Amino acid sequence: MKLSQLFGMRFKETPADCQIQSHILMVRGGYIKNVGNGIFSLLPPAKRIVQKIENIIREEMNKIGGQEVLLPVTMPASLWKESGRFDSVKSELIRFQDRGGNDMVLGMTHEEAVVHLARNTAQSYTDYPFMLYQLQTKFRDEPRARGGLIRVREFTMKDAYSFHTSQGDLEEYYQRCYEAYQRIFQRVGLPEVIAVKSDSGMMGGKIAHEFMLLTEVGEDSLVICDACDLRSNMEVAECIVENADAADAPLECVSTPGTKTIDELCGLFSVGAEKICKAVMYRKSESNASVVVFIRGDLEVNETKLRNFLREEIHPDTDTDRDDVVYGFTGPVGFSADATVLFDRSLENTHNLICGANKADFHYKGFTPTRDLTHSPEYFDFAKTYEGAICPLCGKPAITIRKGIEVGNIFQLGTKYTSSMNMQYLDANSELQHPIMGCYGIGVGRLMASVCEVRRDGYGPIWPMSIAPWQVHICAIRADNLQVRETANKLYADLLDMGVEVLFDDRVVSAGVMFSDADLLGVPVRVTISPKTCTRAVVEVSARDKSFKEDVAVDDAAAFLCRLVDERLQGK
């Protein structure tokens, strides 16, 4: 490709609506163009990168027995009604009617479609196991589109679905997919991606992992133990605390006028927040029933844990006008409001706490749950873990919190979809069974943007050879010079004949413009040809990552570059 013919523009200015570097560089470099909120067009350089990522994914999916299919973007709502997700998924799912008045949806994920595809075909245990995958457009009406391709509404995704006749077979295949994902991320240039335990969310199932790229621009909070191998998403990370021994004190109701916040209580009683028992109020979204969680004052409720425990969506209770709850003074002693009452395990084995007295301007001090409650509560893990917390795996206070971008995920779905959609097969005993499913996703555009986020310098992306839009970039300084033009044209032609992907900047522009554009395009190997190099019968070969620079004889240049590209493709 000659740069004079390449569609797109590159420019120096930072776009006003871009906050993170990958977004800035991909707009400035002519990779993407915004069409609407969270919707982008891909220009030729980005499309070439995406195709290479997709090919790597295809190769690894095929290695583990995957079979590529293509499922529709638009589906009849009846499929989603079968699974129950037409009603359970909220506004992220686009619903509409066709001209015949039929309810339709845009696919944000394709569990329903793949079950529909397979359920009348795989009818005997001899048809199992199998895995189907696709690379397809999705649409999710994401409320927080941001960061260019990091969080979008329309996106290309590789989603795969495996079907099994036993949990053991699913677990064995799940591990194979886990290892395939590690190879994919290694091959695209992100060997540092880690796998963390995660919440399955709307996908369902009990076991799930997310593959995370650690970076401060990530939106996910990751829990990592510096002393062992614990890796978890904040949403599911277990929170373990130690409560210091304390002598019991008499339960005493004391006047605390206007003292509602944790900080105010700590100041009034000269205690730390860990000596407070606070109440956090929620409502169930479907029934509007009230829920109160009593938890240690220095901790936050992990709403994902609470949601999973209740098996229902929740939201904070902002109705402060209720007659049966005294907001700011709510406590477990004598609490009689109509609500589901839950206790976080941070309160287990505690003594001598401060808590609300359920009447305005009064608190109890000396609260000891085992003595002062009329019943022995069950304690559950509802708390968010925190920096320096105790690791549930090794027991050391070595928890750190890091930010990350989710670049892939895998789930053990079980029979959630096959049972709800009545997919069955005959087992060896001629009895009907529901197959067991796994699903495995990678966002292609997000993966490209994630590589850009961590493989860059102050001038542009530094694309790994495996996914770079081109492998060699020829910069012809003074292309109006006959010798420069002839040398560059011959090298360009020779490299194309050898099968090397070449971008040739044949424009008559200044060296500054040429090198600036080359930095933004991020091609791994650069060849500079100028009047000075021609007088010495050499070309200057350098790496975009600045790892080397050397002069190579003009006659040897094509063979040298071909070997260099092959070595870098092989990771040497």
N, C-alpha and C positions, 0 to 999 in steps of 0.2 A: 504494500500500500504506500502510495506517495502522499506525503502530508499535505501537499497542495490540493489534493483531491479528497482528503478526509473530511467527512461531514461533521460539523461542530465547531465550537469556538472555545478558546482558552483565554483567561484574563487574570489580571493581578489582583483586582479588588476583592475584598471579602464580602460575600453576600450578606445583606442585613438580617435575613431570617435564618441564618445558620449558626448553631451554637457549638457543635463539636467538630473536631478536625476532619473526620472522614466525610462528613456532609460538606464542609467547606471545600475540601480538595476535590471531591467528586463533582461538585458544581463548577468550580473554577477550571477543572481539567476537561470539561466537556464529556462527562460520563452520564450524567442524569439531568433531567429537567422536570421541575415540578409542574404537575397538571392540576392538582387539587390537593386538599388536605390529606396527606398520607398516600398520595397517588403520584407515581413518577413514570416518565418515559425513559427508556434506556437508549443511549446513543451507541454508535459502533464500538468504542473501546470497552464499555461496560458489557455490551452484548457478547463480545468475544470472551471476556473473563467469565461471564455466567455460563457460557457454553462449555468452557473447560471445567468449571466446577461441576456442572451437571454430568459431564463424561466421567469424571473421577467417581462421582456418586454411583453412576450406572455400573461402572466396573466393579466397585466394591459390593453393590447389591447383587449383581449377577454372580459374584464369587460365592455368596452364601445361599445361592439357589433362588434368588428373587426373579420374578417374571414381571416384565413391565406391561402395564395396562394404561388406559386413559379413561378416567371417569368424568362425567359431565360437571361443568361448573354450576349449571342450573338444574335443580331437582324438584320434583313434586313434593309439596309439603307433607304428603301422606307418609313418606319414608321417615321423616323426622317425627311425625306424630306416632308412628309405630315405636320408635325408640324412646319417646317421651321427651326428647330434647326440643321439640317445637315450642313447648310451653316453658321448659326449665331454663333454656338459654334466653337471655334477655335481649337487649337492644343491639348486641354485637351481631346478631343474625339478621340479615336482610330478608324481609318477607315481602312478597308482592303477589299480584294476581295477573295471570296472562289474559289475553283478549277473550278467552272463554270463561273467565271468572274463576279459574282454578287457582288454588293457593300454591305458591311456588316459593323456593328459597334459593339464595346464592350460597354455594358451598364455602364454608369457612374451615371445614374439615370433612373427611369423606368416609367415616365409619359406616354410616347408613348406606351409602352408595356401594361400598365394597361388599357388604353383607348381602345386599340385593343382587349384586353380580354373582356371588358365589353360592347362594343358598339353594338354588335348584340344580346346581351342577355337582357340588361335592356332597353326594348323598350316602356314600359308604365310607367306612373307616379306612378302606384301601385307597381312598382319594387324598388322604392326609399323611403328613402335614404339607402345607404349601404356603408360599408368601407372594403376595402381589404388591407391586409398588408403582407409583406414577410420579411424574414431574408435571405439576398442574398449577394453574392460577387459582388463587383463593381470594375471598373478600371477607374481611372481618371489620365491622364498623367500630374500629378502635377509638375510644374516646380520648386517648392521649398520644396521638400520632406525633412523633418527634424524631430528631436526629437523622434526618434523611431516610436511608433505607434501614436504619436500626429498628424503628417501630413504625410500621406503615399500616394502611388499610387494605390495599390490594398488593398481593405478593405471590411469588412463585415458590412452591414448596415441594420437596420430595417427601411424600408420605407413603409408608409401607405398612402392610397389615398381614400378620401371620395367623394361621389357623391350625389348631392342634387338637389331639384327642386326649391329652393328659396334661396335668400341671407340670409334671417332670419334663415332658417334651417341650413345653413352652419355655421353661426355665433354661433348658439347654440351648434353645434357639435364641433366647433373650441375650445370653452370654455371647453368642456368635455375633449378634447385632452390635452389642456393646463393643466388641473388639473391632468390628468393621468400622464403627464410628471413630474409634481412635485412629485407625489407618486413614480415614478420610481427612480428619483434621490435620494429621501429620503431612499428608500429601498436598493439601492446599496451603500449607505454610503456617499452621497454628499448632505446633506440637505441645504448647503450654496449656491447651484446653484441659480442664479437669471435669470429672463427673461428680455430681452431688446428688444425694437423695432429695426427692422433691415431692410436692403435693400433686396429685393427679387431676385436681380441679374438675372442669366440666367433662374431661375425657373419661373419668371413672377408673375403677381398678384400685388395687391396693399397693402395688409396687411401681415406682417410677423413678427415673433418673433424668437429670438435666445435665447437658454438657455446657460448661461455662468458660468463657474467656474473661480472665481477671483484668479489669480495667476500671478506672475511676469514673468513666462515663456510663458504666452499666447501671441499670435500674434495679437489678435484683441484689438483695443482700445475702451474702454467703457466709456460712458459719464454718470456720476452718480451725482445727486444732493444730497448734505448732508443735505439739509433743507426740502426735500419732497421726493416723491416716484418716481421721474423721473429716468428712466433707458433706455438707448439707445445705439445702436452701433454708433461709430463715423461717419460711412458712412451716416447716416440719421439724425444725431443730428442737431437740429436747432441752428443757431448761432445768438445770440442777443448781440448787442453792444450799448453802449451809446456814443454819440458824444458830447463833451463839447461845450458849446456855444462859439462862436468866432465872433468878428466883421469882416465884409467884408473888404477886402483890394483890391486895384486896381490890375487887372490882368497885370502882368509884365513879359516879356520874358527876362531872364537873362542868361548870359554866364556861363556854367558849364563844362568847358573842362575836358574830361576824367572821368566825374562823372556819373557812370552808376548804381551803386548798392544802395540799400536802406541805408545801413550803411554810405556810402560816402555822400549821400544826407543829412542824418540826421546831420552828422558832419559839412557839409558846411553851412547848414541853421540853425544849432543849434535848431533842432526840434526833437520831437519823431517820431517814424515810423508811428504812427496813423495820422500824419499830411501829409503823402505822399499818393498820388493816383498812384498805380502802375498798369502796364499792364502785364497780363500773357497770353502767346500765345499758342494756341493748333491747331491741325489739326484733322478733322474728318477722321477716319480710312478708311471708304469706299470711300468717294468722294475726300478726301485730301483737302477739303475746309477749309479755315482759320477761326479760332475763336479767338477773343480777349476778355478777361474778365478784366474789370477795378475793382479794389478792394483796400481796405485800406491797406497801406503798412505793417502793423503789422500782417496781417492775411494771411492764406494760402487758396488756392482754394481747395475745397473738390471735387475731380474729379468724385466721384460717383454721387454727386448731379448734377454736370454739365452733366455727361453722361445721367442721367435719364431725365434731362430737354431737351437735344437735341435728345434723343431717338436714339443715335448712339454712337458707340465706338469712343474714342478720344485718342490722344497721344500728348505729348508736341511737340511744333514746334521747331525743331532744325535748320531749314533752315535760317541762319542769313545773307544770301546773297541776300535776296529779295530787289528789287528796291523800292517797295512801302511802306516798313516798316523800320524805323530807330531804330534798336534794342538798348535797353538801354536808349532811349530817346522818347519812345512811350507814347503818352497821348491822352486823349479824345478830346481836343480842336483842331479842324482842322484835325482830323484823317480821311483819305479818302481812305485807302487801301481796297481792295476787301476782306471783312471778315464779319462774323457775330459778331456784337458788343454787349456785354452784360455788365450790371452793377450790381455789388453786392450791397445789401442793406446797407452795412456798409458805403457807400458813400451818402446815403440819408440824407438830412438835414445837410450836411457838408459845411464848409466855410473856405476860406483862406488856401487852400491846395497847396502842391508842386506836379507838374506833368510834364511829358515829353512834349516837344514842337514840336515833330515830325521832328526835324532837329538836326543833329549831334552837340553835345556839347552845347545844350540849353535846359533849362527847364522854365516852367511858375511857378511863385509864385503868391499867391492870388487867386487861382482857386476856384470858387464857382459854382458848377454844375447848380443850378437853374438860375444863371445869365449868365454864359459863354457858355453854350451849345445852339446850334440853335434849339434844340428840347428838350422836357421833357422826359428823359429816364424812362423806367420801371425798377424797382429795384427788384432783386430776391435773394434768399438765396443760395449763392454758396460757402460760407466760412466754413472752419473747425472751430468748437468751440474749446475752450481752457480752461486750468486750471484757475478757478476764474471767468469765464464768467457768464453772467446773465442766470438764469434758465428760460426757456420759460414757465414752468408750474407755479412756485411760484413767479418768478420775483426777486429772491434774487441772489446776486453774489456768488453762492455756488457750482458751477460746479467743479467736480474733474474728472480726467482722470485716469482710471485704466486699467490694462491688464487682459485679460481673454482667456480661451480656450472654444471654442464653442463645447458643448457636445450634442446639439440637436437643431432642428429648426422646425418651423411650418409655413405654408404659406396658405393664402386664394388665390387660383389660379384663381377663377372665371371661365370663359369659354375659356380661352386661348387655351387649348388643345382640348376640346370637339368641339369647333367651327372649328378650323383649321383641325381637323381630322374627321369632319362631324359625330360626335356622337350625335344622336337625340333620343327623346322619344315623345310619344303622351301625351299631358296634358289632364286634365279633360274635356277640350273643343274640344278634338280631333285635336289640333293644334300641329305642330312640334316645339320642343324647344331643346336647348342645355343644358345639365345638368351643374351644377356649381360644381367645384371641390375644395377640400382642400388637402394638402399633409403634411406629418409629418415624420421627419427623426431623427434617432439616430445612430451615429457611434459606433459600439460595441467595437472594439479594442481601439479606442480613449477613450471611457468611462473607460475601464479597466486601461489604462495608466494614465488617469486623477486622478483616485482614488489613484493610486500608487504615483502620484506627490504630493498629499497633505496628504496622510495617510502613513507616513513613519517617520523613525528617521535616525540617522547616520549609522545604521547597515543594514537596509532593509525595505521592505514594512511592514505595519501593516494592513492586510486585514480585513475589516468588516466581521463578522460572516456570513452575508447573501451571500457573494460572494467568501469567502475564498476557496482556492483549497482543503483544508481539514479543519476539525473543531478542531481536537485535534492532537498534535504532541507529541509522546512519545520519549523521549531521554533516551536511556539505557546506562548510563555511566558504562564502564567496562562490556560490553555485554559478555565477556568471563568468567565472574563470574557466577557460576551456579545459585545462588539465584537471582541475578539481572535478568538473562535471563529468569528464570521461572516466576518471578513476572511480568516482562514486557510482556512475551508471553501470560500469562493469562489475563492481563488487555486488551491487544490488541484484543484477541479473544472475551472477554466479551463485549467490546465496539462495535465491529463489529456486534455481535448478537443483540445489542440494536439499531442498525441502525445509529450509529455515524460514521462519516467519519474520519478515523484515518490514520495518517502517522507515521510509526514506524521506528525510526532510530535504526536499529539492527546491525550497523557496529561496528567493533572493531577499533575505532579511538579515538583520544584524545578528552577530554571534550571541548577544544578550537575549534577544527574543527567542532564538533557536534553542539555547540551553534552558531557558525558563520553561518553554513548552515541553522540552524533553524531560525535565524534572517532573512536571505535572503528569506526563504520560507514564512515567515510572518504569519504562522498559529496562530489564535487568542488565543488558549489555549495550554500551554505547560506542559507536565508532565515529571518530572525528576526522574529517578529511578537509584540509585547508591548503592554501598555497605553500605554507611552510612545511607541512608534512609531505606534500608532493615533491618539493625540491630534494627531500631526503629519501624519497621512494618508500615511505612508510605510511601507515595509518595509526592513529592513536586509539587504542582499545582500553576502555575503562568500565568499571562496574558502577551501576547506579547506587549501590550501597557503599561505594568508595573503598571497597576492600582491595582493589588493585587498579593499576594503570600502567600500561606498557606500550611501547612502539612495536609494531609488527610489519614486516616487509610486505609491500603491496601484493607481490606474487604469492605470498603465503597466507594472506589475510583470510580468504574464504575458507580454506581448510582449517585454519586455526579457530575461527569463529564457530565453525560447525562442530569441532571437537569440544569447544568450551560450552556450547549449548547442551550437547549430549551429557557432558560431565555434570552440569548443574541440574539437568533433568533427573539424573541418577542420584543426586544429592551428594556429589563428591566435592 
